[in-house]
């Protein structure tokens, strides 16, 4: 009976008797040429070495390196596996007899924590309830009112909450930008920083992680000099912010407020706006592309929308010219990109809403609605919903309209009696698209500006927030933070948040107490350490500044207040010369002697008259050698000849 030899990658087993196996053991070797006679008592591990080991042994005389390979007895391993399998089968049979006939499905009803007592598990066909339902002390009311439940903390029961409770307005924080109206507001995508712009030309930057309870901005600047700020928006990555002002040139700043680029100004003497490289009139609004990092759009009173790239601010990428009913140009007052970035929309001064496809040329509109709002009234804001099917538009005709892009002929609803005084009053959607909100300006006989929320399904008013005793202009509902930022007409920026459902943002600031810096009246001089000085000259080392200040207070020289500068003589002191411009010029440009400003100039000149007569300096010394001696006639001398001609009297 022939047996197959052991080969690489496969070992064939023969389950015959041990004697047969030992008798017919394979004798094939590998690593050498030909067959090598092997005695029967040798183990499998000692059959042969590979070619490399043979070669090393022939050259160096070394056969093995390190440990020998482990040897395995195949028959013993098979017998052990059989015994283990029999033991496992016996254990399974024993456990089956002890266990109940019903088993819990681990995938569907996985228990967390200690096992359920067997007395609670009925042997009937019903499946056991959830762990939270089997608590004997919990009732339905406690489950609904549990403040620390996982569902409420995680926000997984948003469907059960009413729309009014979804509005994060349980707490509020107030920030002061200035005294003028805050008409521009922007929060970066991560929610770490806030930027506010006002009609007082200032842009303030707020860092929530670095602020304390005082809520002070870390930087305020005027990026566009004497032009009011119209719009602010962070880019999709949050590393740049677009600044749209009353000038014709938009600017892009970095996160810290330093200028990155400035768009070029167009040629105002060219009639065709497509031929110019930039805007030639004041800007109205602007926004970033939601997906393209370096692309943004601006709209201006020159009747154009222009798309720019940050790589080339010297010329626009594309120009869009909205038209009126008769073909004349109209001014776009607001602009926006859709959420997917494929549509460009603008609201015009003639009351129309016009849209273009971003993937095509901007010649023909893809959607056009002429009578969207009242003519000759600014459409102050256009906002797309998060799902992209709805559009909300806000206008100065005291209305806000909700549109469905699938039926863009008539509005779904018109929300009226919404007075707006500013061209930047905006609107927006909640993160779940269930609420649309807008701000209302103050009318006569009103005390509080409001932020009003409406239901997008039933069009009913959900809630309203009395913000401040001024106009409500800007409002931003940040989706990640779940916080509301509102800009008001009195320079106040308010942040509303829910203590349970809001994250980070203003919640990071209110827990930090503002530190008061210790006011040091006396500036200590640098201490000179002289360890080997004599005790007479050794300086006393004071560990705290308080003790040093107390000691300096006792010193009459150090605690004496220095004399204040004076402008005129008082108390026996005379003001130093040079207090006026003329005396300063005279003292520094040619006169070495000091000039007293209070003396009479005529007396000062006559003081040197006698000295000048006795010792002349300017004219007489030049003619001293050649000048004849003067002879003057006296009236009493009659010796000289009389004149022949006398004057007639």
C-alpha positions in Angstrom: 0.0 0.0 0.0 1.7 3.2 -1.2 1.4 6.5 0.7 1.6 10.0 -0.6 4.6 12.0 0.6 4.2 15.2 2.6 4.3 18.2 0.2 4.3 21.9 0.5 1.0 23.5 1.4 -0.9 20.2 2.0 -0.5 17.4 4.5 -2.5 14.2 3.9 -3.5 12.2 6.9 -4.1 8.5 7.1 -6.4 7.4 10.0 -5.1 3.9 10.1 -3.4 2.2 13.0 -0.2 3.7 14.4 1.9 0.7 13.4 0.8 1.0 9.8 1.6 4.7 9.9 5.1 4.1 11.4 5.7 1.4 8.8 4.7 3.4 5.8 6.2 6.7 6.9 7.2 8.9 4.0 10.8 9.1 3.2 10.9 11.9 0.8 13.3 14.7 1.6 13.5 18.2 0.3 16.3 20.7 0.1 18.8 18.3 -1.6 19.0 16.6 -4.9 17.6 13.0 -5.0 16.3 10.9 -2.2 18.0 10.7 1.2 17.8 7.5 3.2 16.1 8.3 6.6 15.9 6.0 9.5 12.5 5.2 11.0 13.1 6.6 14.4 13.7 10.2 13.2 11.1 12.9 13.7 9.5 14.9 10.9 11.4 18.0 12.0 14.7 16.3 11.4 14.0 15.3 7.8 16.2 17.8 5.9 17.1 21.4 5.7 16.4 23.7 2.8 18.9 24.6 0.1 20.1 27.8 1.9 20.8 25.9 5.2 22.7 23.2 3.3 24.8 25.8 1.5 25.6 27.7 4.8 26.5 24.4 6.4 28.9 23.5 3.6 30.6 27.0 3.7 30.6 28.0 7.3 30.0 24.8 9.2 26.8 26.1 10.9 23.6 24.1 10.4 20.9 25.9 12.4 20.3 29.5 13.5 18.4 30.0 16.8 15.5 27.8 17.8 14.4 24.7 16.2 10.9 24.6 14.6 8.1 23.2 16.7 7.1 19.6 15.9 3.4 18.6 15.8 2.0 15.1 16.2 -1.0 15.1 13.9 -2.7 12.0 15.4 -2.6 13.4 18.9 -4.1 16.7 17.7 -6.9 14.9 16.0 -7.7 12.8 19.1 -7.6 15.9 21.3 -10.0 17.7 18.9 -12.5 14.8 19.1 -12.4 14.8 22.9 -13.0 18.6 23.0 -15.9 18.3 20.6 -17.6 15.6 22.7 -17.2 17.7 25.8 -18.7 20.7 24.2 -21.7 18.7 23.0 -22.3 17.3 26.5 -22.2 20.9 27.9 -24.7 22.1 25.4 -27.1 19.3 26.2 -26.9 20.1 29.9 -27.5 23.8 29.4 -30.5 23.1 27.1 -32.2 21.1 29.9 -31.7 24.0 32.4 -32.6 26.9 30.1 -36.2 28.0 29.5 -37.9 27.0 26.2 -38.1 30.7 25.1 -34.9 32.6 24.1 -34.5 36.3 23.8 -33.6 37.6 20.4 -30.2 39.3 20.9 -30.4 41.4 17.8 -33.8 43.0 18.4 -34.0 43.2 22.2 -30.5 43.4 23.5 -30.4 43.8 27.3 -28.0 46.4 28.7 -27.0 45.9 32.3 -27.7 43.0 34.8 -30.0 40.2 33.6 -33.7 40.4 34.2 -34.9 38.3 37.2 -36.5 35.0 36.1 -39.7 35.7 38.0 -40.4 38.8 35.8 -40.1 36.6 32.7 -43.4 34.9 32.0 -43.2 31.6 30.2 -46.0 32.7 27.9 -45.5 33.5 24.2 -45.2 37.2 24.8 -41.8 38.8 24.3 -40.3 40.6 27.2 -40.6 44.4 27.2 -37.8 46.9 27.0 -35.7 47.5 30.0 -37.0 51.1 30.5 -40.6 49.8 30.3 -40.0 47.2 33.0 -39.0 49.7 35.7 -41.7 49.1 38.4 -41.5 52.7 39.8 -41.6 54.6 36.5 -44.9 56.0 35.2 -45.7 57.6 31.9 -45.7 61.1 33.5 -42.2 60.6 34.9 -41.0 59.4 31.5 -42.3 62.5 29.8 -41.1 64.9 32.5 -37.7 63.3 33.0 -35.1 66.1 32.6 -32.1 63.9 32.5 -33.4 61.4 30.0 -31.2 60.4 27.1 -33.8 61.4 24.5 -34.0 65.0 25.7 -30.3 65.4 26.0 -29.5 63.9 22.7 -32.2 65.7 20.8 -33.7 62.5 19.3 -37.3 63.4 20.3 -37.5 66.5 18.2 -40.6 65.2 16.5 -42.4 65.1 19.8 -41.5 68.7 20.7 -43.7 71.5 19.6 -42.3 74.1 17.2 -42.4 76.7 20.0 -40.1 74.6 22.2 -37.6 74.1 19.4 -36.8 77.8 19.4 -33.7 78.3 21.5 -34.8 81.2 23.7 -34.6 80.1 27.3 -31.5 82.3 27.9 -30.0 85.4 26.3 -26.7 87.2 26.3 -26.2 90.8 25.2 -23.2 92.3 23.4 -22.7 95.9 22.6 -21.3 96.8 19.2 -21.7 100.6 19.4 -24.5 103.1 19.3 -25.6 102.8 15.6 -27.7 100.1 13.9 -26.1 96.7 13.4 -27.1 95.9 9.8 -24.6 93.1 9.1 -24.1 89.9 11.0 -22.1 86.8 10.3 -21.2 83.6 12.2 -18.5 81.3 10.9 -19.5 77.7 10.0 -17.9 76.2 13.1 -19.6 78.7 15.4 -16.4 79.9 17.0 -16.5 83.5 15.9 -19.0 86.3 15.3 -18.6 89.4 13.1 -20.8 92.4 13.3 -21.0 95.4 11.0 -22.8 98.7 11.5 -23.6 102.0 9.7 -20.8 103.6 11.9 -18.3 102.0 9.5 -17.0 99.6 12.2 -16.6 95.8 12.0 -16.2 94.0 15.3 -14.9 90.5 15.8 -16.1 88.3 18.7 -14.4 85.1 19.8 -16.6 82.9 22.0 -13.7 80.8 23.2 -11.6 83.8 24.3 -14.4 86.1 25.7 -15.4 86.2 29.3 -18.7 87.2 30.9 -18.0 90.8 29.9 -18.7 90.0 26.3 -16.2 92.3 24.7 -15.0 92.1 21.1 -11.3 91.4 20.6 -10.9 93.6 17.5 -12.8 96.6 16.0 -11.7 98.1 12.7 -12.9 100.2 9.8 -12.1 98.1 6.7 -13.8 100.4 4.2 -13.0 103.8 5.7 -16.0 106.1 5.7 -18.5 103.7 4.1 -21.3 102.0 6.0 -21.1 98.2 6.2 -23.9 96.6 4.2 -23.3 92.8 4.5 -20.8 90.3 6.1 -20.5 86.6 5.5 -17.9 84.0 6.3 -16.7 81.6 3.6 -17.6 77.9 3.7 -14.3 77.1 5.4 -14.4 80.0 7.8 -11.0 81.3 7.0 -12.1 84.5 5.1 -14.9 87.0 5.5 -16.6 89.0 2.8 -17.2 92.7 3.6 -19.7 94.6 1.5 -19.9 98.3 2.1 -21.4 101.4 0.6 -18.3 101.7 -1.7 -18.1 100.1 -5.1 -15.3 97.7 -4.1 -15.8 94.6 -1.9 -13.1 93.4 0.4 -12.1 90.0 1.8 -10.5 89.8 5.2 -9.0 86.9 7.0 -10.2 85.6 10.4 -8.3 88.2 12.4 -9.5 91.2 10.3 -6.5 91.7 8.1 -7.2 92.5 4.4 -6.6 89.7 1.9 -7.9 91.3 -1.3 -9.9 94.2 -2.7 -12.0 94.0 -5.8 -11.2 96.4 -8.6 -13.3 99.4 -9.4 -14.8 99.6 -12.9 -14.7 102.4 -15.4 -17.7 104.7 -14.8 -17.5 106.3 -18.2 -18.4 103.0 -20.0 -22.1 102.5 -20.6 -22.0 98.7 -21.1 -21.4 97.3 -17.6 -20.2 94.0 -19.1 -17.2 95.8 -20.5 -16.0 97.0 -17.2 -13.9 95.0 -14.8 -15.8 95.8 -11.6 -18.7 97.7 -10.1 -19.0 101.5 -10.6 -21.7 102.2 -8.0 -22.3 101.4 -4.4 -22.8 97.8 -3.4 -26.0 96.4 -2.0 -25.2 92.9 -0.9 -22.9 89.9 -1.3 -22.5 86.2 -0.5 -20.1 83.3 -0.8 -20.6 80.2 -2.9 -21.7 77.3 -0.6 -19.3 74.7 -2.2 -16.6 76.6 -4.2 -14.2 77.9 -1.7 -12.8 80.9 -3.5 -15.9 82.2 -5.3 -18.2 85.0 -4.1 -20.9 87.2 -5.6 -21.8 90.9 -5.2 -24.6 93.0 -6.4 -24.5 96.8 -6.9 -26.6 99.8 -7.8 -25.1 99.9 -11.2 -27.6 97.2 -12.2 -25.3 94.1 -12.2 -24.4 91.1 -10.2 -20.7 90.0 -10.5 -19.1 86.7 -9.6 -15.5 86.9 -8.4 -12.7 84.6 -7.7 -10.2 85.3 -4.9 -7.3 84.3 -7.2 -8.1 87.2 -9.5 -9.6 90.2 -7.8 -8.5 92.5 -10.7 -11.4 91.3 -12.9 -14.8 89.6 -12.4 -15.4 86.0 -13.5 -19.0 86.6 -14.7 -21.4 89.4 -14.9 -25.2 89.1 -14.7 -27.6 91.9 -15.8 -31.2 91.7 -14.5 -33.8 93.4 -16.7 -37.2 95.0 -16.1 -40.3 94.2 -18.0 -39.5 96.4 -20.9 -35.8 95.5 -21.1 -34.3 98.3 -19.1 -31.9 97.6 -16.3 -33.0 97.3 -12.7 -30.9 97.4 -9.5 -30.5 94.1 -7.6 -31.0 94.8 -3.9 -30.2 91.3 -2.6 -28.6 88.1 -3.9 -28.2 84.6 -2.8 -26.9 81.2 -3.8 -29.0 78.1 -3.5 -27.9 75.4 -1.0 -26.5 73.2 -3.7 -24.8 76.2 -5.4 -26.4 75.5 -8.8 -28.8 78.5 -8.8 -28.1 82.3 -8.5 -31.1 84.4 -7.3 -31.6 88.1 -6.8 -34.4 90.4 -5.7 -34.6 93.6 -7.7 -35.9 97.1 -7.1 -38.8 96.6 -9.5 -40.3 93.9 -7.2 -39.1 90.9 -9.3 -37.2 87.7 -8.3 -34.9 86.4 -11.0 -32.9 83.2 -11.0 -30.1 81.8 -13.2 -28.4 78.5 -13.6 -24.8 78.7 -12.3 -23.7 75.9 -14.6 -24.7 77.8 -17.8 -24.1 81.2 -19.1 -26.1 84.0 -17.4 -28.0 85.2 -20.4 -31.5 83.7 -19.9 -33.2 83.2 -16.5 -34.3 79.8 -15.4 -37.0 81.3 -13.1 -38.5 84.7 -13.3 -41.3 86.2 -11.3 -42.2 89.8 -12.1 -44.8 90.7 -9.4 -43.1 89.0 -6.5 -43.3 92.1 -4.4 -44.4 95.7 -4.7 -42.6 97.8 -7.3 -40.2 100.5 -6.3 -39.6 98.8 -2.9 -36.4 96.9 -2.0 -36.4 93.2 -1.6 -34.2 93.1 1.4 -33.5 89.4 1.7 -33.8 86.1 -0.2 -33.3 82.8 1.8 -33.3 79.2 0.6 -34.5 76.4 2.9 -32.0 73.7 4.0 -33.7 71.1 1.8 -33.8 73.6 -1.1 -37.5 73.3 -2.0 -38.6 76.6 -0.4 -37.6 80.2 -0.8 -38.5 83.1 1.6 -38.3 86.7 0.4 -38.5 89.8 2.6 -39.4 93.2 1.3 -39.9 96.8 2.5 -43.5 96.5 1.4 -44.2 95.1 4.9 -44.5 91.5 3.7 -42.6 88.3 3.8 -43.5 85.6 1.2 -42.9 81.9 1.2 -42.4 80.3 -2.2 -42.3 76.7 -3.5 -39.7 76.3 -6.3 -41.7 73.5 -7.9 -44.7 75.9 -8.3 -43.0 79.3 -8.6 -46.1 81.1 -9.9 -47.9 82.1 -6.7 -46.6 82.3 -3.1 -47.6 79.6 -0.6 -48.4 82.3 1.9 -48.0 86.0 2.4 -47.1 87.2 5.9 -48.2 90.8 6.3 -47.9 93.7 8.7 -44.2 93.3 9.0 -42.8 96.8 9.0 -39.2 97.2 7.8 -37.2 100.4 7.9 -33.8 99.1 6.7 -32.7 97.7 3.4 -30.9 94.9 5.2 -33.8 93.3 7.1 -33.5 89.6 6.5 -35.4 86.3 7.0 -34.4 82.7 7.4 -35.3 79.1 8.1 -34.8 77.0 11.1 -32.4 74.0 10.7 -35.3 71.6 10.2 -37.2 73.9 7.8 -40.2 73.9 10.1 -40.0 77.6 11.0 -39.4 80.7 9.0 -38.5 83.9 10.9 -38.0 87.6 10.3 -37.4 90.8 12.3 -39.7 93.8 12.6 -38.8 97.5 12.9 -40.4 99.8 15.4 -43.4 101.8 14.3 -45.0 104.8 16.1 -46.5 104.0 19.5 -44.5 100.8 19.8 -41.9 100.1 22.5 -40.2 96.8 21.6 -38.8 95.4 18.4 -39.8 91.8 17.7 -38.5 88.6 16.1 -41.5 86.7 14.7 -41.6 82.9 13.9 -44.1 81.3 11.6 -44.9 77.7 10.8 -44.0 76.7 7.2 -46.8 74.1 7.1 -49.8 75.8 8.6 -48.5 79.4 8.1 -49.5 80.3 11.6 -47.5 82.4 14.0 -45.6 80.1 16.3 -44.0 82.6 18.7 -42.4 86.0 18.9 -39.5 87.4 21.0 -39.4 91.0 22.2 -35.7 91.7 21.6 -35.0 95.3 22.5 -36.4 98.8 22.5 -35.3 99.3 18.9 -35.5 97.9 15.4 -34.7 94.2 14.8 -32.7 94.1 11.5 -30.6 91.0 11.3 -31.1 87.5 12.6 -29.0 84.3 12.2 -30.1 80.8 13.4 -26.9 78.8 13.5 -27.6 75.1 12.8 -24.5 73.7 14.6 -24.8 75.8 17.7 -28.6 75.9 17.8 -28.4 79.6 18.8 -30.0 82.8 17.5 -28.0 85.9 16.9 -30.0 89.2 16.5 -28.7 92.6 15.4 -30.7 95.6 16.6 -31.0 99.3 15.7 -29.4 100.6 18.9 -26.1 98.8 18.4 -26.9 95.8 20.6 -26.3 92.2 19.4 -28.3 89.6 21.4 -27.7 85.9 21.5 -30.5 83.5 22.4 -29.8 79.9 23.3 -31.3 76.9 25.0 -29.4 75.7 28.0 -30.0 72.0 27.2 -30.1 71.9 23.4 -27.6 74.5 22.4 -23.9 73.8 22.2 -20.8 76.0 22.7 -21.1 79.5 21.4 -22.2 82.0 24.0 -22.4 79.2 26.6 -18.6 79.2 26.7 -18.5 82.9 27.7 -21.1 83.2 30.5 -19.3 80.7 32.7 -16.0 82.8 32.7 -15.6 85.6 35.2 -13.8 88.7 34.1 -10.5 89.2 35.8 -9.6 92.6 37.2 -6.1 93.7 36.6 -4.2 95.0 39.6 -3.6 98.7 39.2 0.0 99.6 40.0 0.4 103.3 40.8 4.2 103.1 41.2 6.3 101.5 38.4 9.1 99.6 40.1 12.5 100.0 38.7 14.7 97.1 37.7 16.2 95.5 40.7 20.0 95.2 40.8 21.1 92.2 42.7 24.4 92.7 44.7 24.9 89.8 47.0 28.3 90.9 48.3 27.4 94.6 49.0 27.9 96.2 52.3 24.8 96.4 54.6 24.8 100.2 54.1 24.3 99.9 50.3 22.4 96.6 50.2 18.8 96.9 48.8 16.0 95.3 50.7 14.3 92.5 48.7 10.5 92.7 48.8 8.6 89.7 47.6 5.3 91.4 46.9 4.5 94.7 45.2 2.1 95.6 48.0 4.8 95.9 50.6 7.0 97.9 48.3 4.1 100.4 47.6 3.4 100.7 51.3 7.1 101.5 51.9 7.3 104.0 49.1 4.2 105.7 50.4 6.1 106.5 53.6 8.9 108.0 51.7 8.2 111.8 51.3 10.3 112.0 48.1 8.8 109.1 46.3 5.2 109.8 47.4 5.3 113.5 46.4 3.3 114.2 43.3 5.3 116.0 40.5 4.4 119.6 39.6 1.9 120.0 36.8 3.0 121.9 33.7 1.9 125.6 33.6 1.1 127.9 30.7 1.5 131.2 32.6 3.2 132.4 35.7 1.6 131.5 39.0 2.7 131.0 42.5 6.1 132.5 41.9 6.8 130.2 39.0 7.2 131.4 35.4 6.4 129.4 32.3 9.3 128.4 30.3 10.0 130.1 27.0 8.8 128.2 23.9 5.2 128.0 25.0 4.2 129.8 21.9 5.2 129.1 18.3 6.9 132.4 17.7 9.0 132.1 20.8 9.9 128.6 20.0 11.1 129.5 16.5 13.1 132.5 17.8 14.7 130.4 20.5 15.7 127.6 18.2 16.7 129.5 15.0 19.4 131.9 15.8 19.2 133.5 19.2 21.3 132.0 21.9 19.9 134.3 24.6 16.5 133.5 26.1 13.7 135.8 25.2 11.1 136.7 27.7 7.7 136.7 26.1 6.2 139.0 28.7 8.5 142.0 28.3 7.9 145.0 26.0 9.8 144.6 22.7 10.5 148.4 22.4 12.2 148.5 25.8 14.2 145.4 24.9 15.6 147.2 21.8 16.3 150.6 23.5 18.2 148.7 26.2 21.0 148.3 23.6 20.9 151.9 22.2 23.7 153.3 24.3 25.9 150.3 23.7 25.3 150.5 20.0 26.2 154.2 19.9 29.5 153.7 21.8 30.5 150.5 20.1 29.0 150.3 16.7 29.0 146.9 15.1 27.2 146.8 11.8 27.9 150.0 9.7 30.6 152.2 11.3 33.4 149.6 11.5 33.4 149.2 7.7 34.3 152.8 7.1 36.5 153.3 10.1 39.8 153.7 8.2 38.6 155.9 5.3 35.8 157.9 6.9 36.8 161.6 7.3 36.3 163.2 10.6 33.0 165.0 10.6 33.0 168.8 11.3 29.7 170.3 12.5 28.8 174.0 12.3 27.8 175.7 15.5 25.1 178.3 15.4 27.1 180.8 17.5 30.1 181.0 15.0 29.8 184.1 12.7 33.4 184.1 11.4 32.7 182.4 8.2 31.7 184.2 4.9 28.1 184.9 4.5 26.2 183.6 1.6 25.7 185.9 -1.4 22.2 184.7 -2.0 19.8 184.6 0.8 16.5 182.9 0.8 13.6 185.2 0.6 11.4 185.1 3.7 
